Amino acid sequence: MDLLREVVVLLHIVGFAATFGAWVSESVARRFRMTRVMDYGLLLSLITGLALAAPWPAGVELDYTKLGIKLVVLVILGGVIGMGSSQQRRSGEPAPRPLFYAVGVLSLLNAGIAVIW
Ligand code: HEM
């Protein structure tokens, strides 16, 4: 069970890597677009995060204030990616820059909360 939890944490980190990695590559390429990889990464972070929020195996201690804040940040992040995607689809232009930058900040914020809190 410990190994299974560790594998789920690994998949959870892969979700972060996908969302943040897609954001970094869009930034470096100066395209500034929301991409499907960001969506998939966030979905993976959500599913694995919720699985990790259950107290298993027995004896695992969880900080539900921290997890609640991470869930709120993830929901806001999903909203930001959704708004940016629909605006870029409508206009054909890159996502509005403040929304694009918010994706990087919120994604890194959640990883920071996970590691530093
Ligand atoms: C964008 C969203 C998220 C990102 C970037 C993220 C990032 C991370 C990272 C990097 C870790 C590994 C930290 C470590 O093991 O030291 C982690 C662990 C964890 N995350 Fe997330 N996370 C996100 C959302 C969530 C959500 C929504 C939940 C649950 C409601 C959650 C629950 C957990 C749990 C239970 C762990 C295991 C370690 C711990 O108890 O802190 N995460 N997260």
Boltz pocket constraint, residues with backbone or C-beta under 6 A from the ligand:
constraints:
  - pocket:
      binder: B
      contacts: [[A, 9], [A, 12], [A, 13], [A, 16], [A, 42], [A, 45], [A, 46], [A, 48], [A, 49], [A, 50], [A, 52], [A, 53], [A, 61], [A, 62], [A, 63], [A, 67], [A, 68], [A, 70], [A, 71], [A, 74], [A, 77], [A, 106], [A, 107], [A, 108], [A, 110], [A, 111], [A, 114], [A, 115]]
      max_distance: 6.0
